[in-house]
Amino acid sequence: MLLPSSTSHLTSLQVLDARLNCLRALPEDLENLINLQVLNVSQNFQYLETLPYSIGLLMSLVELDASYNRITTLPDSMGCLKKLQKLCVEGNPLVSPPMEVVEQGMQAVKEYLSEKMTAAHRCSPKKKSWIGKLVRYGTFNGTNNASREEREGFLRSDYRSIEGLATPRSVGMFSPKTPLLTKKLLLKMTIYTSS
């Protein structure tokens, strides 16, 4: 079972309880749920094996219950969840972060994931990682050290013609000059992480 793709359009949603649903995956565009404070995806047992990387953009998230699934790795992006206060992951065959880190508490998990994300970005500078770029340019730590030219790096670099595959109205959305993240969104993200 999958959550409907329309779930990501519920921008006012504050609590999402999807436990006991045999979920196989969460939508990749979870970051649209900007007001989500509580996410419960527990007890989906053998079905739910991963959490999407975009979970790290849920800046309002305070509580995440992902217990009793088959999750082996928490996304590194979760290290960016500044407001997260409660994380339940028991009953999962976790490898990363290791259980000894999880047992040290929330702050240890966040630090582990943040360090892992930063190290991965440093080791692979050519990696096309939008979350890595956000961290590199100070979006998640409340600073804004990037110049205007550096922020222009958020433009899509891969361009392939889609003529005939999309309506004329939506073709403009796929232009290489369409920013992945608008300045307004980046400003909002900076404000969320600063508070």
ZAKOLGU-36836 format. One record per residue: residue in one letter; residue number from 1; x, y, z of N, C-alpha, C in turn. Coordinates in nm, 2 decimals. Each point is the difference from the previous one (the first is absolute). Layout:
// ZAKOLGU-36836
['A',NUM,[X,Y,Z],[X,Y,Z],[X,Y,Z]]
...
This chain:
// ZAKOLGU-36836
['M',1,[0.08,-0.12,0.00],[-0.08,0.12,0.00],[0.09,0.12,0.00]]
['L',2,[-0.04,0.10,-0.07],[0.06,0.13,-0.01],[-0.09,0.11,0.05]]
['L',3,[0.05,0.11,0.06],[-0.09,0.11,0.03],[-0.03,0.07,-0.14]]
['P',4,[-0.11,0.06,-0.01],[-0.04,0.07,-0.13],[0.10,0.11,-0.02]]
['S',5,[0.04,0.02,-0.13],[0.09,0.11,-0.03],[-0.06,0.14,0.04]]
['S',6,[-0.13,0.01,0.01],[-0.06,0.12,0.04],[0.03,0.04,0.14]]
['T',7,[0.05,-0.10,0.08],[0.03,0.03,0.14],[0.10,0.12,0.01]]
['S',8,[0.09,0.01,-0.09],[0.10,0.10,0.00],[-0.06,0.14,-0.02]]
['H',9,[-0.12,0.01,-0.04],[-0.07,0.13,-0.02],[-0.07,0.05,0.12]]
['L',10,[0.00,-0.08,0.11],[-0.06,0.04,0.12],[0.09,0.09,0.09]]
['T',11,[0.03,0.12,-0.05],[0.10,0.08,0.07],[-0.04,0.05,0.14]]
['S',12,[-0.13,-0.01,0.03],[-0.04,0.04,0.14],[0.00,-0.12,0.10]]
['L',13,[0.03,-0.12,-0.06],[-0.01,-0.12,0.09],[0.11,0.01,0.11]]
['Q',14,[-0.04,-0.03,0.12],[0.09,0.01,0.12],[0.03,-0.14,0.05]]
['V',15,[-0.09,-0.10,-0.01],[0.02,-0.13,0.05],[-0.04,-0.10,-0.11]]
['L',16,[0.10,-0.09,-0.03],[-0.03,-0.11,-0.10],[0.03,-0.13,0.07]]
['D',17,[-0.11,-0.07,0.02],[0.00,-0.13,0.07],[-0.02,-0.11,-0.11]]
['A',18,[0.10,-0.07,-0.04],[-0.01,-0.10,-0.10],[0.05,-0.14,0.05]]
['R',19,[-0.02,-0.02,0.13],[0.05,-0.12,0.06],[-0.10,-0.12,-0.04]]
['L',20,[0.05,-0.12,0.01],[-0.08,-0.12,-0.03],[-0.07,0.00,-0.13]]
['N',21,[0.08,0.05,-0.11],[-0.06,0.01,-0.13],[0.07,-0.08,-0.11]]
['C',22,[0.10,-0.08,0.04],[0.07,-0.08,-0.10],[0.06,0.09,-0.10]]
['L',23,[0.05,0.12,0.04],[0.06,0.10,-0.09],[0.13,-0.06,-0.06]]
['R',24,[0.02,0.02,-0.13],[0.13,-0.04,-0.06],[0.09,0.12,-0.02]]
['A',25,[-0.05,0.12,-0.01],[0.08,0.12,-0.01],[-0.08,0.12,0.03]]
['L',26,[0.07,0.11,0.03],[-0.06,0.13,0.02],[0.03,0.08,-0.13]]
['P',27,[-0.09,0.10,-0.02],[0.03,0.08,-0.12],[0.13,0.07,0.00]]
['E',28,[0.07,0.02,-0.11],[0.13,0.06,0.00],[-0.01,0.15,0.02]]
['D',29,[-0.11,0.06,-0.02],[-0.02,0.15,0.01],[-0.06,0.04,0.13]]
['L',30,[0.04,-0.07,0.11],[-0.05,0.03,0.13],[0.03,0.14,0.05]]
['E',31,[0.11,0.06,-0.06],[0.04,0.14,0.05],[-0.12,0.10,-0.02]]
['N',32,[-0.10,-0.03,-0.08],[-0.11,0.09,-0.02],[-0.09,0.01,0.13]]
['L',33,[0.02,-0.10,0.09],[-0.08,0.00,0.12],[0.06,0.09,0.10]]
['I',34,[0.00,0.13,-0.03],[0.08,0.10,0.08],[-0.04,0.02,0.14]]
['N',35,[-0.13,-0.04,0.03],[-0.05,0.01,0.14],[-0.01,-0.13,0.08]]
['L',36,[0.05,-0.10,-0.06],[0.00,-0.14,0.06],[0.08,0.00,0.13]]
['Q',37,[-0.06,-0.03,0.11],[0.07,-0.01,0.13],[0.02,-0.14,0.05]]
['V',38,[-0.10,-0.09,-0.03],[0.01,-0.13,0.05],[-0.02,-0.10,-0.12]]
['L',39,[0.09,-0.09,-0.02],[-0.01,-0.10,-0.11],[0.02,-0.14,0.07]]
['N',40,[-0.11,-0.08,-0.01],[0.00,-0.13,0.05],[-0.01,-0.10,-0.11]]
['V',41,[0.11,-0.08,-0.03],[-0.01,-0.10,-0.10],[0.04,-0.13,0.06]]
['S',42,[-0.03,-0.02,0.13],[0.04,-0.12,0.07],[-0.08,-0.12,-0.04]]
['Q',43,[0.05,-0.11,0.03],[-0.07,-0.13,-0.01],[-0.05,-0.03,-0.15]]
['N',44,[0.08,0.03,-0.09],[-0.02,-0.04,-0.14],[0.08,-0.12,-0.03]]
['F',45,[0.06,-0.05,0.10],[0.08,-0.13,0.01],[0.09,-0.02,-0.12]]
['Q',46,[-0.02,-0.11,-0.07],[0.10,-0.04,-0.10],[-0.01,0.09,-0.13]]
['Y',47,[-0.10,0.08,0.00],[-0.03,0.08,-0.13],[0.09,0.12,-0.01]]
['L',48,[0.01,0.08,0.10],[0.07,0.13,-0.01],[0.15,-0.02,0.03]]
['E',49,[0.08,0.02,-0.10],[0.14,-0.03,0.01],[0.09,0.13,0.00]]
['T',50,[-0.06,0.11,-0.05],[0.08,0.13,-0.01],[-0.09,0.12,0.03]]
['L',51,[0.07,0.10,0.04],[-0.07,0.13,0.02],[0.06,0.09,-0.11]]
['P',52,[-0.08,0.09,-0.07],[0.05,0.08,-0.10],[0.10,0.10,0.05]]
['Y',53,[0.10,0.04,-0.09],[0.10,0.09,0.04],[-0.06,0.14,0.03]]
['S',54,[-0.11,0.03,-0.07],[-0.07,0.13,0.02],[-0.06,0.01,0.14]]
['I',55,[0.01,-0.10,0.08],[-0.05,0.01,0.14],[0.08,0.11,0.08]]
['G',56,[0.12,0.02,-0.04],[0.09,0.10,0.06],[-0.05,0.14,-0.02]]
['L',57,[-0.10,0.02,-0.09],[-0.05,0.14,-0.03],[-0.13,0.03,0.07]]
['L',58,[-0.04,-0.09,0.09],[-0.12,0.02,0.08],[0.04,0.09,0.12]]
['M',59,[0.02,0.12,-0.02],[0.05,0.09,0.10],[-0.08,0.02,0.12]]
['S',60,[-0.13,-0.03,0.00],[-0.09,0.01,0.11],[-0.01,-0.13,0.08]]
['L',61,[0.06,-0.11,-0.05],[-0.02,-0.13,0.06],[0.06,0.00,0.14]]
['V',62,[-0.08,-0.04,0.10],[0.04,-0.01,0.14],[0.01,-0.14,0.04]]
['E',63,[-0.09,-0.09,-0.05],[0.00,-0.14,0.04],[-0.01,-0.09,-0.12]]
['L',64,[0.08,-0.10,0.00],[0.00,-0.11,-0.11],[0.00,-0.13,0.06]]
['D',65,[-0.10,-0.08,-0.03],[0.00,-0.14,0.05],[0.00,-0.09,-0.12]]
['A',66,[0.12,-0.07,-0.02],[0.02,-0.09,-0.11],[0.03,-0.14,0.06]]
['S',67,[-0.05,-0.03,0.12],[0.03,-0.12,0.06],[-0.07,-0.12,-0.07]]
['Y',68,[0.07,-0.12,0.02],[-0.06,-0.13,-0.05],[-0.02,0.00,-0.15]]
['N',69,[0.10,0.03,-0.07],[0.00,-0.01,-0.15],[0.13,-0.08,-0.03]]
['R',70,[0.04,0.01,-0.13],[0.12,-0.07,-0.04],[0.11,0.11,-0.05]]
['I',71,[0.00,0.11,0.07],[0.09,0.11,-0.04],[0.14,-0.04,0.05]]
['T',72,[0.10,0.00,-0.09],[0.14,-0.02,0.04],[0.08,0.12,0.01]]
['T',73,[-0.04,0.11,-0.08],[0.08,0.12,0.00],[-0.10,0.12,0.01]]
['L',74,[0.03,0.09,0.10],[-0.07,0.13,0.00],[0.07,0.09,-0.10]]
['P',75,[-0.08,0.08,-0.07],[0.06,0.09,-0.10],[0.09,0.11,0.08]]
['D',76,[0.12,0.02,-0.06],[0.09,0.10,0.06],[-0.07,0.14,0.02]]
['S',77,[-0.09,0.03,-0.09],[-0.07,0.13,0.00],[-0.08,0.02,0.13]]
['M',78,[-0.02,-0.10,0.08],[-0.07,0.01,0.13],[0.08,0.08,0.10]]
['G',79,[0.13,0.01,-0.03],[0.09,0.08,0.09],[-0.04,0.15,-0.01]]
['C',80,[-0.08,0.04,-0.10],[-0.04,0.14,-0.02],[-0.13,0.03,0.08]]
['L',81,[-0.06,-0.10,0.06],[-0.13,0.03,0.07],[0.02,0.06,0.13]]
['K',82,[0.02,0.13,0.00],[0.03,0.08,0.12],[-0.11,-0.01,0.11]]
['K',83,[-0.12,-0.01,-0.04],[-0.11,0.00,0.10],[-0.04,-0.14,0.05]]
['L',84,[0.06,-0.11,-0.06],[-0.03,-0.13,0.04],[0.04,-0.03,0.14]]
['Q',85,[-0.10,-0.04,0.09],[0.02,-0.03,0.14],[-0.02,-0.14,0.03]]
['K',86,[-0.08,-0.07,-0.07],[-0.03,-0.14,0.03],[0.02,-0.09,-0.12]]
['L',87,[0.08,-0.10,0.01],[0.03,-0.09,-0.11],[-0.01,-0.15,0.05]]
['C',88,[-0.10,-0.07,-0.05],[-0.02,-0.14,0.04],[0.04,-0.09,-0.12]]
['V',89,[0.10,-0.08,0.01],[0.05,-0.09,-0.11],[0.02,-0.14,0.05]]
['E',90,[-0.05,-0.04,0.12],[0.02,-0.13,0.05],[-0.07,-0.10,-0.09]]
['G',91,[0.05,-0.12,0.00],[-0.06,-0.11,-0.08],[0.04,0.01,-0.15]]
['N',92,[0.10,0.07,-0.03],[0.05,0.01,-0.14],[0.14,-0.06,0.00]]
['P',93,[0.04,-0.07,-0.11],[0.14,-0.05,0.00],[0.10,0.11,-0.04]]
['L',94,[0.01,0.11,0.08],[0.08,0.11,-0.04],[0.15,-0.03,-0.01]]
['V',95,[0.06,0.05,-0.10],[0.14,-0.01,-0.02],[0.06,0.14,0.01]]
['S',96,[-0.07,0.10,-0.05],[0.05,0.14,0.00],[-0.12,0.09,0.04]]
['P',97,[0.01,0.07,0.11],[0.11,-0.01,0.10],[0.00,-0.13,0.08]]
['P',98,[0.12,-0.04,0.04],[0.01,-0.12,0.08],[-0.08,0.01,0.13]]
['M',99,[-0.05,-0.11,0.06],[-0.08,0.00,0.12],[0.07,0.07,0.11]]
['E',100,[0.13,-0.01,0.01],[0.07,0.07,0.11],[-0.01,0.15,-0.01]]
['V',101,[-0.02,0.05,-0.12],[-0.02,0.15,-0.01],[-0.15,0.03,0.03]]
['V',102,[-0.09,-0.08,-0.04],[-0.14,0.02,0.03],[-0.03,-0.01,0.15]]
['E',103,[0.07,-0.09,0.07],[-0.01,-0.01,0.14],[0.05,0.13,0.08]]
['Q',104,[0.08,0.08,-0.07],[0.06,0.12,0.07],[-0.11,0.11,-0.01]]
['G',105,[-0.10,-0.01,-0.08],[-0.11,0.10,0.00],[0.00,0.08,-0.13]]
['M',106,[-0.10,0.08,0.00],[-0.04,0.08,-0.12],[0.12,0.09,-0.05]]
['Q',107,[0.06,0.07,0.09],[0.11,0.09,-0.05],[0.11,-0.08,-0.06]]
['A',108,[0.04,-0.12,0.05],[0.10,-0.08,-0.05],[-0.03,-0.05,-0.14]]
['V',109,[-0.13,-0.03,-0.02],[-0.05,-0.05,-0.14],[0.01,0.12,-0.10]]
['K',110,[-0.04,0.12,0.04],[0.00,0.11,-0.09],[0.15,0.03,-0.03]]
['E',111,[0.08,0.00,0.09],[0.15,0.04,-0.02],[0.06,-0.11,-0.10]]
['Y',112,[-0.03,-0.13,0.03],[0.05,-0.10,-0.08],[-0.04,0.01,-0.15]]
['L',113,[-0.13,0.03,-0.02],[-0.06,0.01,-0.14],[0.06,0.13,-0.06]]
['S',114,[0.01,0.11,0.07],[0.05,0.12,-0.06],[0.15,-0.02,-0.04]]
['E',115,[0.08,-0.06,0.09],[0.14,-0.02,-0.04],[0.01,-0.10,-0.12]]
['K',116,[-0.08,-0.10,0.00],[0.00,-0.09,-0.12],[-0.04,0.07,-0.13]]
['M',117,[-0.10,0.09,0.01],[-0.04,0.07,-0.12],[0.11,0.10,-0.05]]
['T',118,[0.06,0.07,0.10],[0.11,0.09,-0.03],[0.12,-0.07,-0.06]]
['A',119,[0.04,-0.12,0.06],[0.11,-0.07,-0.05],[-0.02,-0.06,-0.14]]
['A',120,[-0.12,-0.04,-0.02],[-0.04,-0.06,-0.14],[0.01,0.11,-0.10]]
['H',121,[-0.03,0.12,0.03],[0.00,0.12,-0.09],[0.15,0.03,-0.02]]
['R',122,[0.08,0.00,0.10],[0.14,0.04,-0.01],[0.08,-0.10,-0.09]]
['C',123,[-0.03,-0.13,0.02],[0.07,-0.11,-0.07],[-0.04,0.00,-0.15]]
['S',124,[-0.12,0.05,-0.03],[-0.05,-0.01,-0.14],[-0.04,0.13,-0.05]]
['P',125,[0.09,0.09,-0.03],[-0.04,0.14,-0.03],[-0.08,0.01,-0.13]]
['K',126,[0.01,-0.10,-0.09],[-0.07,0.00,-0.13],[-0.14,-0.06,0.02]]
['K',127,[-0.03,-0.05,0.11],[-0.13,-0.07,0.03],[-0.11,0.11,-0.02]]
['K',128,[-0.10,-0.03,-0.08],[-0.11,0.09,-0.01],[-0.11,-0.02,0.11]]
['S',129,[0.03,0.06,0.11],[-0.09,-0.02,0.11],[-0.06,0.14,0.04]]
['W',130,[-0.13,0.01,-0.01],[-0.06,0.13,0.03],[0.01,0.03,0.15]]
['I',131,[-0.01,-0.11,0.08],[0.01,0.03,0.15],[0.14,0.03,0.03]]
['G',132,[0.10,-0.05,-0.07],[0.14,0.03,0.03],[0.03,0.15,-0.03]]
['K',133,[-0.06,0.04,-0.11],[0.01,0.15,-0.04],[-0.06,0.09,0.11]]
['L',134,[-0.11,-0.04,0.05],[-0.07,0.08,0.10],[0.09,0.01,0.12]]
['V',135,[0.06,-0.11,0.04],[0.09,0.00,0.12],[0.12,0.08,-0.03]]
['R',136,[0.06,-0.02,-0.12],[0.12,0.07,-0.04],[-0.01,0.15,0.00]]
['Y',137,[-0.12,0.05,-0.04],[-0.02,0.14,-0.01],[-0.07,0.06,0.13]]
['G',138,[0.00,-0.08,0.11],[-0.04,0.06,0.13],[-0.15,0.01,0.02]]
['T',139,[-0.08,-0.07,-0.08],[-0.14,0.01,0.01],[-0.05,-0.06,0.13]]
['F',140,[0.06,-0.11,0.04],[-0.05,-0.07,0.12],[0.06,0.04,0.13]]
['N',141,[0.11,0.08,0.00],[0.06,0.04,0.12],[-0.04,0.14,0.04]]
['G',142,[-0.09,0.06,-0.07],[-0.04,0.13,0.03],[0.08,0.12,-0.05]]
['T',143,[0.11,-0.04,-0.07],[0.09,0.11,-0.06],[-0.04,0.01,-0.15]]
['N',144,[0.05,0.10,-0.06],[-0.02,0.02,-0.14],[0.12,0.06,-0.06]]
['N',145,[0.11,-0.08,-0.01],[0.13,0.04,-0.04],[0.01,0.00,-0.15]]
['A',146,[-0.09,-0.05,-0.07],[0.01,-0.02,-0.15],[-0.03,0.13,-0.07]]
['S',147,[0.09,0.03,-0.10],[-0.03,0.12,-0.08],[-0.11,-0.03,-0.10]]
['R',148,[-0.05,0.10,-0.07],[-0.10,-0.02,-0.09],[0.04,-0.10,-0.11]]
['E',149,[0.13,0.01,-0.05],[0.04,-0.09,-0.10],[0.00,-0.14,0.05]]
['E',150,[0.04,-0.03,0.12],[0.00,-0.13,0.06],[-0.14,-0.06,0.00]]
['R',151,[-0.10,0.09,0.05],[-0.14,-0.05,0.01],[-0.05,-0.03,-0.14]]
['E',152,[0.05,0.06,-0.10],[-0.05,-0.03,-0.14],[0.03,-0.15,-0.03]]
['G',153,[0.09,-0.06,0.08],[0.03,-0.14,-0.02],[-0.12,-0.09,0.02]]
['F',154,[-0.11,0.05,0.05],[-0.11,-0.08,0.03],[-0.09,-0.02,-0.13]]
['L',155,[0.05,0.05,-0.11],[-0.07,-0.02,-0.12],[0.02,-0.14,-0.06]]
['R',156,[-0.10,-0.05,-0.06],[0.02,-0.14,-0.06],[0.11,0.00,-0.10]]
['S',157,[0.09,-0.09,0.01],[0.11,-0.01,-0.10],[-0.03,-0.10,-0.11]]
['D',158,[-0.08,-0.10,0.02],[-0.03,-0.10,-0.10],[-0.12,0.05,-0.08]]
['Y',159,[0.01,0.01,-0.13],[-0.11,0.05,-0.08],[-0.01,-0.10,-0.12]]
['R',160,[-0.13,-0.05,-0.01],[-0.03,-0.09,-0.11],[-0.13,0.06,-0.06]]
['S',161,[-0.01,0.00,-0.13],[-0.12,0.05,-0.06],[-0.12,-0.09,0.04]]
['I',162,[-0.11,0.06,0.03],[-0.12,-0.08,0.03],[-0.12,0.04,-0.09]]
['E',163,[0.04,0.07,-0.11],[-0.11,0.04,-0.10],[-0.07,-0.13,-0.04]]
['G',164,[-0.13,0.02,-0.01],[-0.09,-0.12,-0.04],[-0.03,-0.09,0.12]]
['L',165,[0.07,0.02,0.11],[-0.03,-0.08,0.12],[-0.08,0.07,0.11]]
['A',166,[-0.01,0.13,-0.02],[-0.07,0.08,0.10],[-0.09,0.11,-0.07]]
['T',167,[-0.09,0.05,0.07],[-0.08,0.11,-0.06],[0.08,0.13,0.00]]
['P',168,[-0.03,0.09,-0.09],[0.08,0.12,-0.02],[0.01,0.08,0.14]]
['R',169,[-0.11,-0.01,0.08],[0.00,0.07,0.12],[0.11,-0.06,0.10]]
['S',170,[0.01,-0.13,0.00],[0.10,-0.06,0.10],[0.14,-0.01,-0.06]]
['V',171,[0.02,0.02,-0.13],[0.14,0.00,-0.05],[0.08,0.10,0.07]]
['G',172,[-0.05,0.12,0.03],[0.08,0.10,0.07],[0.05,-0.04,0.14]]
['M',173,[-0.08,-0.09,0.06],[0.04,-0.05,0.13],[0.13,-0.08,0.00]]
['F',174,[0.03,-0.06,-0.12],[0.12,-0.08,-0.01],[0.12,0.06,-0.07]]
['S',175,[-0.01,0.13,-0.01],[0.11,0.08,-0.06],[0.12,-0.01,0.09]]
['P',176,[0.13,0.00,-0.06],[0.12,-0.01,0.09],[0.01,0.13,0.08]]
['K',177,[-0.07,0.10,-0.03],[0.01,0.13,0.08],[-0.10,0.00,0.11]]
['T',178,[-0.09,-0.10,0.02],[-0.10,0.00,0.10],[0.08,-0.04,0.13]]
['P',179,[-0.01,0.08,0.10],[0.07,-0.03,0.13],[-0.06,-0.12,0.07]]
['L',180,[0.08,-0.09,0.05],[-0.06,-0.11,0.08],[-0.06,0.06,0.13]]
['L',181,[0.07,0.09,0.05],[-0.05,0.06,0.13],[-0.01,0.15,-0.02]]
['T',182,[-0.11,0.06,0.02],[-0.01,0.15,-0.02],[0.07,0.07,0.12]]
['K',183,[0.04,0.12,-0.02],[0.07,0.08,0.11],[-0.10,0.01,0.12]]
['K',184,[-0.13,0.01,-0.03],[-0.09,0.01,0.11],[0.00,-0.13,0.08]]
['L',185,[0.00,-0.11,-0.06],[0.01,-0.13,0.07],[0.13,-0.01,0.08]]
['L',186,[0.11,0.04,-0.06],[0.12,-0.01,0.07],[0.00,0.09,0.12]]
['L',187,[-0.06,0.12,-0.01],[-0.01,0.09,0.11],[-0.08,-0.06,0.11]]
['K',188,[-0.12,-0.06,-0.04],[-0.08,-0.07,0.10],[0.08,-0.11,0.07]]
['M',189,[0.07,-0.08,-0.07],[0.08,-0.11,0.06],[0.10,0.06,0.09]]
['T',190,[0.06,0.11,-0.03],[0.10,0.06,0.08],[-0.06,0.05,0.13]]
['I',191,[-0.12,0.06,-0.01],[-0.07,0.05,0.11],[-0.04,-0.11,0.09]]
['Y',192,[-0.05,-0.11,-0.05],[-0.05,-0.12,0.08],[0.12,-0.05,0.08]]
['T',193,[0.12,-0.01,-0.07],[0.11,-0.06,0.07],[0.07,0.09,0.10]]
['S',194,[-0.03,0.13,-0.01],[0.06,0.10,0.09],[-0.07,0.00,0.13]]
['S',195,[-0.13,-0.03,-0.01],[-0.08,0.01,0.13],[0.01,-0.12,0.08]]
